[in-house]
Amino acid sequence: MRTMILASVAALAAVPALAACTENATDDPGKGGDSRALTVTSSDDACELSAVEAPSGTLTFNVTNAGSDVTEFYLLGSDGLRIVGEVENIGPNLTKKLTVNVPEGDYFTACKPGMVGEGIRAKFAVAHSDDEQEVSASDQELIDQAQANYRAYVQDQSAQLLEKTKQFVQLYEDGKDDEARALYPQAREHWERIETVAESFGDLDPKTDAREADVDFAAGEKWTGWHRIEKDLWPQDAEAGYRALTAKERATYGDDLLANTTELDGRIRATGTDALTYPIDAIANGSIGLLEEVANGKITGEEEAWSHTDLWDFQANVDGARVAFEGVQPLLEAKDAVLSEELATKFKALDELLDGYRDGDGFVLYGELTAEDKKKMTDAVNALSEPLSQLTAAVTS
C-alpha cells in the first residue's frame, strides 16, 4: 500500500520574524531517553542522526542546519521515492521539527544541502512496538471522519485541476493567449490547494511545478510544467532576447503538462492496494506545509515571476491549509480547545486580510502591493505559523 504523508511543520526560515518558532539548536531530545525523539544535524556534506532506528509510533525529528546553505530533511519510504515526511527551508544555524506517525518498516532519511539533488541518504529502520498509544473509540470516529472528508476534498480538487488544465492547454496550443492567461491562475488554484499531496509524488512535482531557478540546466535537467508555459505567455517580463516557443514546442510542453496532471489525478484516485491513505498526522502536517508554501514563495513574489498572480496561489494555499485544519479540528478541540480556538481565529484574520486585495473574481497583481501590504501579510502568516506548528503534536498526543 502506498501510504501518503504530507509535508511537515513550518518554522518559516524565509521570514526572520519566525525565529521564535525554531527550536534551540543546543537542545538534544535524542539524549533525553525518548527513543522516538531524534536529532538530525545537516551540514554541507553530512546528515547525522542521533539513531538509525526507532520504535513505531509518533516520531519527532529535530533537524539542525550546521551548514552554510539552506537545507531540507526527508523521511522516505523503502523505495526511496515516497515522501513520508519532510521539513524544508532550514536556514543555517536554525532548527525545525518534523512530527510524523511512522509504522514498522524500512525507510531512508535524506538531508538536502542547497535543497537540490537526491540528498545525503541513509537507511532508517522502524521496529514494531507494543507500547504505541491506544486510540479511544470516540477519537477513532473523529479520525475516520477527518480522513474520509480530506480524501474527498483532495479528489475533488484534483478533478477540477485536471478539467481546467485540459481547457488551459487547449487555449495555449491554439494560440489564444489572452484566454489562456486569464485561466492560468484559476487552474493553478486547484494545484495549490493540494500542493503538499502533489509534492509527495517526487517524480511528478518537479515536472509540473518547478520554477526556472529550481532547474539544474548544467546537469542536463529539463524545465517543463506550469512555469515554463507561464514564461512563454508573459514574455514581456522575461529576460531580454527571450525567444517565444514555436507552435510545435507549445504542443510539446502543453501535452506534457496535461499528461502529468492526468497521471497525478490517476494516482490520487487509485483504489485497492494503490489507494492513498491520509493518516491524521498527514492531514495536520499538510496544513502546516501549505502555510510554509505561502511564506517560501508567495509572500516573496518568487512563485509567479512573470504572471505576478501570486495572490491567487497565496489564497489557494491558505484555503488548503484551513480545510486540513478544519478536518482535524473536532479532534483538536477534545485535546486542546485553546489551541483550536486560536488557530480558527488566526485563519479567519488571514482570510480577511486577503479579501482586501481582491479584484473582481481574482486579485490585484503582486506588483501592485506596497512594502506595507507585504509586511501585513508577513505578520499575519507569522501569527498563524507559530500555533499551527503545534498542530500535529497536539492531535497525535
N, C-alpha and C positions, 0 to 999 in steps of 0.2 A: 504493500500500500504506500502511495506517495503521501506523506504527512507534510502539510504545508504550514510553516510557522512564519509569521510575518516579521517585518523589521522591528527593531527593538527600541530601547529607551533613548530619549533625546535630551542630552545636555548640550545645547546648540553652540558648539565652539566657534561658529562663524559670527556669533553675536557676543561681544565682550561682556555685556551686562549679565550674561548667563553664567558667569564664573561661579556664582553661588550654587549652581546646580551640579557642579562636579564634585567628586569625592576627593578627599585629601590624598595626595599621592603617596604619603608615608603610611597610610593605613594598609594593613595586610590581613584581610579576613581569612585568607587561606591558612594563616598560622594560629587562628583562634579556636581550633578544634572542630570546626564545622566542615565536614568533608564535601558539602555541597556549595561552599563558598570558595571560589578560586580567584587567584590573582593572575593577571596577564601583563607582561612587560613587553611592549613592542618597541624595538629600536630600528635603526636604519637597515640592519642586516640580521636581526634575530627576532624570534617570537617565543618568549619563555613563559611557561605556565607553572604555577605552584604545584600542580599534579597533572598527570596524563590520564587519570581515570577518576571516576566519581560514581556514587550510587545513584540510581534512577530517582527522579523526582524533580523538584524545582531547584535548578542550579543558578548561581549568580557568579558572573564573571566580571571582576573589577579590572578594567583594561586601562593601563597607564602608558602613555606615549613618552618613551625616553629618547626618541629620535629627534631628528631635525626637520622632519616633514610631517604633514598631516597623514594620519593612518586610519585603518579600519580593522575590525576584528570580526571574523565569521566562525560560526559553528555550522559545519556542512555535514550532509548525510554520507552514508557509506560509499555512494557513487561519486562523491566529490563535487557534485553539481547542485543538489538540492540544498537550499539555504534553510537551515533550521532556525537560526537566529543571527542577527548582525547588529553591530553598532558602528556608525560611520562618523567621519569628520571629527576625529580626535586630534586636536592640535597638540603641538609639542608641550610637554610638562603638564598636560591635562589628563584627567581620568574620567571615564564614563563606565556606566554599569549596564550589563545585559542580564536580564532575568528571564529565564525560559524553562518550561517544563520539558524534561527530556526522558523518554522511555529507554529501557535497556536496549543496547545495540552498539554498533561500531560507527564512529564518526571521524571527522577531520576538523582540526582547528586551523585557522589561517589568519595571519596578520598581513596587511597590505600597505607597507610604507609607500607614500605617494598616491595611494588609492588606485594603483594600476597593476595589471598583470594578474597572475594566479595567486600571488602572495607566498608567504613563507608558511608551508603546511607541515602538519604533524598528525599522527594518528591519535585519537582520543577515544577511550572506552567508557561506556556507562554500564555498570553491573546491576543486576536485579537487586532490589531492596525490599525487605519485608516491612520496613517501618515508614513507608510512604504515608503521607497524611490521608486519612479517610475522608471522603466527601459525604456529607449528610444527604438524605433523600430530598430535602427541600432545596438544598444548594444544587443538587444534580438536576432537579427540574428546571431551575433558573439557567443553568449551564446549557442544558439541552435546547431550551428555547432560544438562548442567545446564539448558539451555533446554527440552528435552523434559520433564524432570521438573517444572520450575516451571510450565510451561504446564498440565500435567495437574493439578497442585496447585490452581492458580487456578480452573480449570474445575470441579473437584470442589467447592471451597468455594462457588463461585457457584451451583452446582446445589443444594447444601444450603441456602444462603441463600434461594433462591427458594422451595424447598419449605416452609421454616419461616415465611417471610413470608406465604405463602398461608394457612397454619394460623393465624398470628397475626392477620392481617387478618380472617379469618372469625370468630374469637373476639371480637375487638374490635367488629366490626359487629353481632354477635349480642348484645352487652351482657354477655358472660361475662368480666367484668373480672378476677376472681381468676385465672382460667386464662390470660388474656392477659398479666397482669403476670408470671406465672411463666415464660411463654415468651419474653417480651421480651428478657431478657439472653442467653438461649440462642440466639435467632435472630441477634442482633446480633454474636455471636462470629464468625460466618462473614463478616460485613461487615468487622469489624475486622482479621481475618487477611489480607484482601486490600485493605485500605483504600487503599494507595497506587495500586493498579490502578484502583479505583473513582474515586479523585480525579483520575486522568489524563483522565477524561471531564468536562471543565469544565462541561458543561451538566447532567449528571446528579447530580453530588455535592452541589451546594447544594440541589437539590430533595429530596434523600433524607436528608442528614445534617446540615443546618445547625442550629446552636444558635440560640436566640432572640436572643442578643446579636450574632450574625453578620448579622442581617437588618436592612436599612435600610428600616424601615417608612415613614419620611418621604418616601423616594424611590419609594414605591409597590411595594416588593418584597413578595412573599407568602411566608409561612412555611409550609412543608409538610414532610412526612417523619417519620422516626422520633421526633424530639424534640418535634414538635408533638403527636403522639399520646401520647408519654410524659407530657407535662404534663397531658393530659386524664385519664390513668389514675391519676395520683398528685396529685389536686387539693389534698390536704391540705398539700402543700408549695408550692403556687402562691401568688401574691400574694393578699392579702385582696380579696374580691369577685370572684374568678375565676368566670366563667360556664362551666359544663360544656357540651360540644358536644352538639347535638341528634343524634338518630339519623340524620337526613339529612346533617348535617355529618360525622358519623363515617364514613358511607359515602363521602362525597366524599374525605376525607383517606385513608381506608383504601384505596380503589380507586386513588388517585393513587400511594400508596406501592408498591402491587403492580405498577402499570403501569411505574413507573420501575425497579423491581427486575427485572421481566421484560425491559425494554429493556437493562439492564446485562448480564444473562445472555446475551442475544442477541448483544451486541457482543463479549463475551468468547469466545463460541463461534463467532464468524464464521469462515468459511473463504475460501479463494481470495484475491483481492486485498484483501479487507477484514479478513483474519486479523490478529490481534495478533501481534507478534513480541516476543521478550524477549532483547535483547542482554545480554551478560554484565554490562556496566556497569549496565544497568537492574535486573537482579536484585540486584546489590550495593547500588545506591542505594535499592532497595526495602527492604532490610534496615535500612539506616541511617534511612530515612524513617519506618519503623514505630516504631523506638525513639524518634524525636523525637515521634511522636504520643503516646507514653506520657508524656513529660515535659511536653508542652504542654497536656494535658487530663486525663490520668488521675491522675497524682500530685496535681494541684491539686484534683481533685474537681469540675472545671467541666463535664465531658462529660455526666454523668448527674445533672443538677441536681435532679431530682425523684425518680427511682427509686433513686439512690445505688448503682447497680450498676456502679460504675466499675471494680472489680477484675475483673469478667468481661471488660471491654474491655481492661484492662491486660494480663491474661494472653493474650488473643487477639492483641494487637499483638506481644507478645513471641514468641508461637508463630509468627506470620508472619515476624518478623524472623529467628528462629532457622532456620526452614525455608529461607528465602532464603540465609542464610549457609551452611547445610549443603550447599546446592546447588552453591555455588561453592568449597566447602572443598577438594575434591581439587585444583583449580587453584591455590588459595592455598597449599596445602602445598608444591607444587612451586616456588613463588616466594618464600614467606616462612613457613617452618614455625613460627617462633617466634610470629608474629602469629596464625597459625591456632590454635595451642595456647592462647594467651592468650584468644582470643575464645571458644573452646569451654569453657574453664574458667569464664569470667565469665557466659556464658549459663547454664551449669549452676547457678552460685551464685544468679543472679536467679530461676530457676525454683524452686529450693529455698526461697528466701525467700518467694515467693508461696504455696507449698504450706502454709506456716504459717498462712495466713489462709483456708484452705478450710473450708467448712461443708457437709457432705454432698456433693452433686454440684455445688455452686456455691461462693460465697464469702460472707464476712460483708459487711454493708453498709458503705459507705465511712465513714459517720458513726460507726461503732464503732471506727475506728482512732484511736490516740493520736498526739500530736505525735512521739513517739519512733518509732512504727511508720512514719510518713510519712518521717521522716529516714532510717531504714534503707533504705526504698525509693529515696529520692533518691540516697543514697550508692551503692547497687547499680547504679542506672541510670548515674550519673556514671562509675563504674568501668568499665562496659562501653562507654559512649559514646565515650570518647577513642580506644581502639584500633579501635572499629568505624568511626570516621570515616576511618580509613586503608584501609578495605577496597577501595573502588573503585579507588583509585590502584594498590593492590598487585596486583589481579587483571588490570588493563589494562596493566601495565608490560611 
